[in-house]
Amino acid sequence: RYTRLFGQASFQGKGVLSYAGLAIREGVVLPGETLSSSLDLEIHSLATDEMVTTIRAPSASVSVGERRVGRAQSIETMLGRRECMPITYEKRTSLGPLMMGDDLIQTEPAIMSVTDWYCPTEAFVLRTEVRQKGKVERIDTTAIGMDDDAQ
């Protein structure tokens, strides 16, 4: 609404949090994963198209610890009652040192405890609960399918 972003981002790692092709059953411990990225952006005024500042984050990352699969439970989801398996893990995100124009900003990593509710009948996570700093946020899947535009 006020600015435009131009720039590049790069990512290195494999599908963080992809459960595709994994043997998901009670008691299984899935390996942790890490995604590293960097970004280099210019922020331009929408009104004048003039560059306002730059943002650089050369060493951002998302790390996921070992994921433990728990016992299937019947839960109410946005798609109805389903038998789903809780998969719990610790997730750490970090922007690393961030350059905003000429200013160096030291950012703190965020550490979260996460539970993905994986539902085998859909082969998909229908709910994610994120615990951070004493608060719990819940993310519910409301539909599964392809966009008409994506087909």
Salt bridges, closest charged atoms under 4 A:
GLU26 OE2 - ARG71 NE 3.41
GLU33 OE2 - ARG67 NH2 2.73
GLU42 OE1 - HIS44 NE2 2.94
ASP49 OD1 - ARG4 NH1 3.76
GLU66 OE1 - ARG68 NH2 3.19
GLU76 OE1 - ARG81 NE 3.52
GLU122 OE2 - ARG82 NE 2.61
GLU129 OE1 - ARG131 NH2 3.38
ASP140 OD1 - ARG127 NE 3.11
ASP140 OD2 - ARG138 NE 2.99
